[in-house]
């Protein structure tokens, strides 16, 4: 996926998620539905992911190359990467402990939405500061996907937000029925 398409996707998916969460009442925001995370916890999870991704995209290129190696393959297309992730989830893959959110209060909703929006904008800015060559050459570790290119990580970050948006819509439909 080209960088402009990636940044547009990241922005649109974040806006869509924020709009959904912003319209939730206290029960919808705090309620754990079917033993799954609450909407607030989904939001905090995405914040945790963006914090780590932003750190990774800030590391100097020589450090990335030295620690994680140089990507010798083409970056996988968006759909291929999404399918690998989906298959891993269906196979029982779970978020590592560092990304699992604690219960979240409705009173923190606005602050968390602003934090998420800010982190997403920061990530888009960091992504835009990398050349196409850098996005395909340098790698970072992903807890489920292994070492992936920066482009693949940006793609993952976009569809990960869409994944949580879809999960949250499904949970809310169940809650409101």
Backbone as a ProteinNet text record, in pm:
[ID]
protein_1_A
[PRIMARY]
XXXXXXXXXXXXXXXXXXXXXXXXXXXXXXXXXXXXXXXXXXXXXXXXXXXXXXXXXXXXXXXXXXXXXXXXXXXXXXXXXXXXXXXXXXXXXXXXXXXXXXXXXXXXXXXXXXXXXXXXXXXXXXXXXXXXXXXXXXXXXXXXXXXXXXXXXXXXXXXXXXXXXXXXXXXXXXXXX
[TERTIARY]
85.1	0	90.2	60.3	138.2	121.8	220.8	220.7	98.2	59.9	-56.8	-184.3	-194.7	-310.5	-308.8	-190.2	-176.6	-218	-167.3	-199.6	-348.7	-407.6	-551.6	-629.8	-588.4	-653.4	-639.9	-520.9	-499.6	-590.3	-597.4	-678.9	-827.6	-874.3	-1016.9	-1059.5	-977.1	-1012.5	-1015.7	-923	-922.6	-1046.1	-1078.4	-1196.7	-1322.6	-1334.9	-1451.3	-1460.5	-1348.6	-1348	-1383	-1323.2	-1348.5	-1495.4	-1552.6	-1694	-1783.7	-1752.8	-1832	-1820.6	-1698.7	-1676.8	-1731.9	-1716.7	-1762.9	-1913.1	-1988.7	-2134.1	-2186.7	-2096.8	-2140.9	-2179.3	-2281.8	-2317.7	-2229.5	-2248	-2160.9	-2167.1	-2285.6	-2299	-2230.8	-2254.2	-2193.7	-2041.3	-1990.5	-1845.2	-1777.2	-1844	-1779.8	-1813.5	-1922	-1971.3	-1884.4	-1847.1	-1780.4	-1890.5	-1880	-1985.5	-1936.4	-2012.9	-1976.1	-1834.4	-1797.1	-1663.1	-1553	-1584.9	-1486.7	-1460.7	-1360.8	-1327.8	-1443.6	-1451	-1546.7	-1495.5	-1580.3	-1539.4	-1421.7	-1426.7	-1316.3	-1187	-1196.5	-1077.4	-1024.5	-1114.8	-1070.2	-992.1	-1043.5	-978	-839.6	-830.3	-700.7	-604.5	-654.2	-570.8	-509.1	-589.7	-538.5	-437.2	-457.8	-361.2	-228.7	-235.6	-113.9	-36.4	-108.5	-44	23.4	-47.2	10	131.7	129.9	246.8	371	358	471.4	512.6	416.1	446.2	517.9	472	537	681.8	707.1	844.8	927.7	874.2	945.6	978.3	884.9	906.8	999.9	1034.6	1126.2	1270.6	1289.5	1424.5	1509.7	1636.9	1726.5	1738.4	1746.3	1753.5	1867.8	1989.8	2097.6	2064.5	1992.6	1952.4	1851.8	1753.8	1655.2	1724.6	1815.7	1886.1	1970.9	2038.2	2126	2047.4	1942.9	1867.7	1769.1	1699.8	1592.3	1623.3	1735.6	1774.8	1708.4	1758.4	1703.4	1608	1495.2	1396.8	1448.9	1458	1508.7	1395	1273.9	1157.8	1074.8	986.8	890.5	792.3	746.2	641.7	517.1	452.1	331.4	216.7	132.1	14.9	-76.6	-149.6	-243.2	-331.4	-396.4	-490.5	-420.9	-301.2	-226.5	-192	-144.4	-107.1	-229.3	-339.8	-462.7	-508.1	-495.8	-536.2	-445.7	-315.4	-221.9	-261	-292.6	-331.9	-464.1	-560.1	-690.8	-673.8	-592.4	-566.5	-501.5	-409.5	-343.4	-445.2	-535.4	-638.9	-730.5	-768.5	-854.7	-782.7	-650.1	-569.2	-542.1	-597.2	-584.3	-487.4	-426.7	-334.4	-409.3	-344.8	-402.6	-305.4	-357.8	-273.7	-181.2	-53.2	38.5	-7	33.4	-8.3	11	118.7	146.9	36.3	-38	-142.7	-283.2	-294	-425.6	-464.4	-576.3	-617.1	-691.2	-674.7	-752.2	-889.1	-985.1	-1115.6	-1098.2	-1187.6	-1177.4	-1306	-1290.3	-1404	-1455.5	-1586	-1650.8	-1599.4	-1562.1	-1514.2	-1382.3	-1313.1	-1186.6	-1205.5	-1329.7	-1357	-1300.4	-1333.1	-1288.7	-1136.7	-1073.2	-927.1	-863.8	-919.8	-865.3	-886.1	-1000.3	-1025.4	-922.4	-898.9	-800.1	-660	-626.4	-494.8	-480.6	-583.6	-581	-565.8	-644.5	-637.6	-498	-442.1	-308.6	-201.9	-209.4	-112	-124.1	-246	-264.9	-206.3	-228.2	-170.3	-18.6	36.9	181.3	233.4	160.9	203.8	202.7	98.4	91.1	208.5	239.5	354.3	484.6	502.2	623.6	630.7	518.1	512	552.8	503.6	535.2	681.2	751.1	892.7	983.8	927.1	1004.8	986.2	1094	1084.1	1021.5	976.9	922.5	1027.9	1151.1	1260.7	1277.6	1274.5	1288.6	1172.5	1052.2	935.2	945.9	1007	1020.1	1146.8	1246.7	1376.5	1388.4	1335.4	1353.8	1238.5	1270.4	1172.4	1159.4	1046.4	1019	948.5	960.5	892.5	744.8	664.2	522	498.3	423.2	407.7	339.8	264.8	196.1	255.1	291	336.3	487.6	561.8	707.3	767.5	889.5	954.5	890.4	838.8	770.3	826.1	812.4	862.2	781	839.2	766.9	637.1	641.2	519.6	413.4	456.6	362.3	307.1	391.2	344.1	242.7	266.1	169.1	37.4	46.7	-74.9	-147.5	-70.9	-130.1	-203.2	-138.3	-196.5	-329.6	-338.1	-462.8	-571.6	-541.8	-648.9	-676.1	-581.7	-604.7	-712.3	-706.2	-809.1	-944.6	-947.3	-1072.8	-1125.2	-1035.2	-1072.1	-1142.6	-1086.3	-1148.7	-1278.5	-1286.7	-1411.5	-1521.9	-1490.7	-1589	-1628.4	-1529.2	-1558.5	-1649.8	-1619.4	-1698	-1840.5	-1856.7	-1992.7	-2071.5	-2007.5	-2072.7	-2110.7	-2018.5	-2047.2	-2160.5	-2160.8	-2266.4	-2401.6	-2403.8	-2529.2	-2586	-2497.9	-2541.3	-2590.9	-2520.8	-2557.9	-2692.7	-2718.1	-2839.9	-2958.8	-2943.7	-3056.9	-3120.5
-117	0	123.9	216.3	339.4	423.1	505.1	584.1	675.9	740.1	829	751.1	631.9	547	501	467.7	425.7	537.2	657.3	767.7	799.7	792.6	816	708.3	584	472.6	486.1	520.2	539.1	649.1	759.3	872.8	837	777.8	744.4	640.5	538.7	436.5	493.8	583.2	646.5	734.5	812.6	899.6	816	708.8	619.9	562.1	515.9	459.2	566.2	684	793.5	834	845.4	883.8	782.8	655.2	552.1	564.3	572.3	578.5	708.6	816.9	947.1	948.8	871.4	869.4	772.9	705.7	605.2	666.6	608.6	648.9	572	599.2	538.6	386.2	330.4	185	124.8	183.1	131.4	141.6	245.1	267.4	173.6	147.1	72.1	-76.8	-115.4	-252.9	-352.9	-459.2	-572.2	-659.4	-681.2	-749.7	-888.2	-991.3	-1130.3	-1163.8	-1116	-1138.8	-1084.3	-984	-916.3	-778.1	-711.8	-578	-481.5	-382.4	-273.1	-181.5	-90.6	8.2	90	127.6	201.8	122.8	-6.5	-91.3	-106.3	-116.1	-118	9.7	121.7	250.3	253.2	209.8	207.5	110.5	-2.6	-98.2	-31.3	40.8	108.5	216.6	283.1	382.3	314	201.6	127.9	85.4	37.6	-4.4	115	226.6	343.8	398.7	393	439.6	360	229.2	142.8	161	167.4	185	318.5	422.9	553.5	548.7	476.1	460.8	389.6	281.4	206.9	292	375.6	459.7	577.4	596.5	703.7	654.2	523.5	469.4	502.7	534.2	563.1	441.2	467.8	359.7	262.4	310.6	213.9	117.4	166.7	81	-23	21	-72.8	-183.4	-144.5	-242.4	-337	-282.9	-363.4	-460.3	-411.8	-492.8	-588.1	-541.5	-621	-669.8	-629.5	-674.2	-592.2	-612.1	-543.5	-639.7	-586.8	-667.2	-699.9	-825.6	-868.1	-908.2	-909.1	-946.7	-823.2	-836.1	-729.2	-724.3	-604.6	-593.5	-662.9	-737.4	-808.5	-710.4	-740.7	-655.2	-653.3	-545.2	-522	-643.5	-694.3	-805.5	-932.1	-959.1	-1078.2	-1068.9	-952	-931.7	-944.3	-886.3	-893.9	-1039.1	-1116.7	-1257.7	-1337.1	-1311.5	-1379	-1347.1	-1221	-1180.4	-1246.4	-1244.6	-1306.2	-1455.3	-1523.7	-1666.5	-1690.2	-1602.5	-1615.9	-1599.9	-1503.3	-1483.8	-1605.2	-1656.2	-1775.2	-1896.4	-1894.7	-2002.1	-1985.8	-1880.2	-1860.9	-1753.5	-1681.9	-1573.8	-1467.5	-1417	-1314.9	-1199.3	-1086.2	-969.6	-999.6	-963.6	-978	-892.2	-930.2	-863.9	-712.6	-666.8	-523.1	-444.1	-510	-442.2	-463.7	-538.9	-567.3	-454.4	-388.9	-273.8	-314.1	-231.5	-245.2	-180.3	-202.1	-134.4	17.1	78	220.1	290.5	407	486.3	577.7	592	681.6	824.9	860.7	996.6	1025.7	922.8	939	937.9	921.5	901.7	1014	1137.8	1250.1	1260.4	1247.1	1253.7	1142.4	1021.6	908.7	924.4	976.4	1001.4	1100.9	1207.8	1308.3	1248.6	1164.7	1100.1	1009.6	931.7	842.6	922.6	1027.7	1110.4	1170.9	1218.1	1277.7	1174.7	1056.3	951.3	906.1	899.8	860.2	965.3	1092.7	1200.3	1194.2	1171.1	1158.4	1043	931.4	816.9	850.7	915.4	954.7	1046.5	1140.3	1229	1149.7	1054.5	971.4	887.9	832.9	754.9	841.2	963	1053.8	1096.8	1082.4	1117.6	1005.7	895	783.3	775.2	744	724.1	587.2	566.9	436.7	327.8	358.7	262	225.1	323.9	297.5	213.2	243.8	167.8	20.4	-7	-145.7	-213.7	-136.1	-193.5	-224.9	-138.9	-155.4	-233.1	-304.1	-392.2	-360.4	-400.7	-397.8	-528.1	-569	-692.5	-668.5	-764.8	-765.8	-892.6	-884.9	-1001.5	-1122.3	-1102.1	-1213	-1238.9	-1133.5	-1145.4	-1160.7	-1147.5	-1157.3	-1026.2	-1032.8	-912.7	-876.2	-754.3	-707.5	-571	-537.6	-408.4	-295.1	-175.9	-59.5	-37.5	-63.5	-50.5	-150.5	-274.1	-375.6	-336.8	-278.7	-236.7	-123	-32.4	75.5	18.4	-77.5	-143.9	-214.4	-287.3	-356.3	-256.6	-145.6	-46.6	3.8	20.8	65	-40.7	-163.3	-263.8	-310.8	-293	-326.1	-234.1	-106.2	-11.7	-51.1	-84.2	-126.3	-254.3	-344.7	-470.5	-440.9	-349.7	-316	-238	-159.3	-89.6	-192.3	-291.4	-395.3	-477.4	-512.6	-587.5	-507.2	-378.6	-293.8	-277.6	-258	-248.8	-375.7	-489.3	-617.5	-630.4	-593.2	-601.3	-506.7	-386.9	-289.2	-336.4	-399.1	-453	-556.3	-639.9	-742.1	-677.1	-576	-506.7	-437.6	-378.5	-298.6	-380.9	-512.1	-597.7	-665.3
0	0	0	-87.3	-96.5	30.3	58.2	180.8	190.5	80.4	85.7	115.9	61.1	88.3	233.8	282.2	422	517.5	494.3	584.9	580.9	463	451.5	527.2	512.5	581.4	732.7	779.2	923.6	977.2	904.1	946.8	945.6	837.2	826.6	929.4	951.6	1050	1191	1221.4	1353.5	1372.1	1271.2	1279.7	1300.6	1225.7	1237.1	1378.9	1432.7	1567.3	1670.9	1657.2	1752.4	1749.1	1630.9	1620.9	1690.6	1674.1	1740.3	1892	1941.6	2087.2	2144.9	2072.8	2121.8	2147.7	2071.2	2086.4	2191.8	2263.1	2360	2494	2555.7	2691.6	2791.1	2918.4	3019.9	3017.7	3009.8	3008.6	2886.4	2770.1	2647.4	2650.2	2714.3	2720	2819.4	2932.7	3040.8	3044.1	2981.8	2993.9	2918.8	2988.8	2923.1	2862.8	2733	2660	2619.8	2660.3	2629.6	2674.7	2792.5	2847.2	2757.3	2679.1	2593.8	2652.5	2600.1	2647.8	2627.3	2714.7	2698.1	2586.7	2543.6	2443	2495.1	2622.1	2681.9	2680	2705.4	2700.9	2558.7	2460.6	2320.3	2288.8	2334.6	2312.1	2377.3	2501.2	2570.3	2501.7	2455	2381.6	2258.9	2182.7	2063.2	2100.7	2212.4	2261.8	2294.4	2364	2399.6	2275.3	2175.1	2050.7	1983.4	1971.6	1905.3	1979.6	2111.5	2187.2	2147.9	2142.4	2109.1	1963.2	1873.2	1731.1	1709.1	1776.5	1763.2	1810.7	1917.4	1964.4	1857.8	1803.8	1700.5	1579.5	1537.3	1420.7	1449.6	1576.6	1615.3	1623.5	1636.6	1650.9	1529	1552.2	1439	1346.1	1217.7	1118.4	1144.4	1179.5	1205.6	1320.3	1420.4	1532.8	1484	1404.8	1350.9	1272.1	1184.7	1103.4	1185.9	1285.3	1369.8	1457.5	1520	1616.5	1547.8	1444.1	1383.8	1243.1	1190.1	1057.2	948.5	828.6	712	641.2	600.2	529.5	390	359.6	228.8	133.6	182.8	102.2	71.3	-25.8	-50.8	65.4	99	199.6	147.1	235.7	194.5	171	74.3	50.3	173.9	183.8	294.1	320.1	216	232.2	279.8	229.4	272.6	420.9	461.5	601.4	692.6	649.2	728.6	743.6	637.7	643.9	737.5	734.2	825.5	969.9	997.7	1133.1	1172.8	1082.8	1110	1139.6	1060.5	1082.3	1218.3	1256.3	1386.1	1499.6	1486.5	1589.4	1596.5	1481.9	1479.2	1536.7	1529.2	1585.7	1733.8	1793.8	1937.4	1981.7	1888.5	1925.9	2005.5	2107.2	2194.2	2209.4	2250.7	2276.8	2394.3	2381	2494.7	2613	2729.7	2853.9	2849.6	2790.1	2785.7	2715.2	2627.6	2550.9	2607.3	2716.5	2774.2	2870.3	2842.4	2923.6	3051	3150.8	3274.5	3251	3342.1	3328.1	3315.5	3238.5	3205.9	3248.7	3309.1	3354.1	3242.7	3238.7	3143	3158.8	3280.8	3308.5	3236.4	3192.4	3120.1	2968.3	2924.2	2781.5	2695.3	2724.8	2640.6	2637	2751.2	2759.1	2675.4	2685	2610.6	2460.4	2421.2	2279.2	2226	2301.6	2258	2249.9	2346.6	2346.5	2224.9	2196.9	2081	1951.2	1936.2	1815.3	1799.4	1908.3	1905.1	1867.3	1927.5	1895.7	1750.3	1699.1	1559.7	1466.3	1497.8	1416.2	1421.4	1539.1	1553.3	1468.5	1470	1390.8	1241.4	1195.8	1054.1	1019.2	1108	1085.1	1076.8	1166.8	1165.9	1038.6	998.2	874.6	755.6	751.9	641.6	640	751.8	759.1	710.8	666.9	613.9	462.6	393.6	248.6	221.6	99.7	60.6	80.8	46.5	64	212.5	299.9	443.5	495.9	450.4	495.2	457.6	343.9	298.6	349.9	388.8	427.7	576	659.6	804	864.3	972	1035.5	1184.3	1236.9	1380.5	1416.5	1541.7	1581.3	1610.6	1572.8	1606.4	1687.8	1797.3	1884.9	1820.3	1716.3	1649.2	1510.8	1439.6	1301.5	1286.4	1395.9	1388.6	1339.4	1285.4	1233.6	1100.6	1095.6	975.4	936.6	808.4	760.7	822.4	820.6	871.2	792	662.3	580.9	628.3	653.9	702.3	839	924.6	1056.4	1043.8	951.2	928.2	875.7	784.2	733.2	846.8	928.4	1042.3	1132.5	1163.2	1253.9	1199.4	1069	1007.8	1020.1	978.3	983.5	1125.5	1216.1	1357.1	1414.8	1379	1423.2	1364.4	1236	1171.8	1236	1271.1	1337.5	1470.5	1549.9	1678.4	1659.3	1555.2	1523.3	1495.8	1411.7	1378.3	1500.7	1582.6	1705.9	1798	1811.1	1900.1	1847.8	1719.1	1663	1692	1677.4	1703.5	1851.4	1940.1	2084	2121.5	2065.4	2096.9	2045.1	1929.8	1875.8	1971.4	2027.2	2122.8	2252.1	2299	2422	2408.4	2293.8	2274.3	2224.6	2216.2	2175.3	2293.8
[MASK]
+++++++++++++++++++++++++++++++++++++++++++++++++++++++++++++++++++++++++++++++++++++++++++++++++++++++++++++++++++++++++++++++++++++++++++++++++++++++++++++++++++++++++++++++++

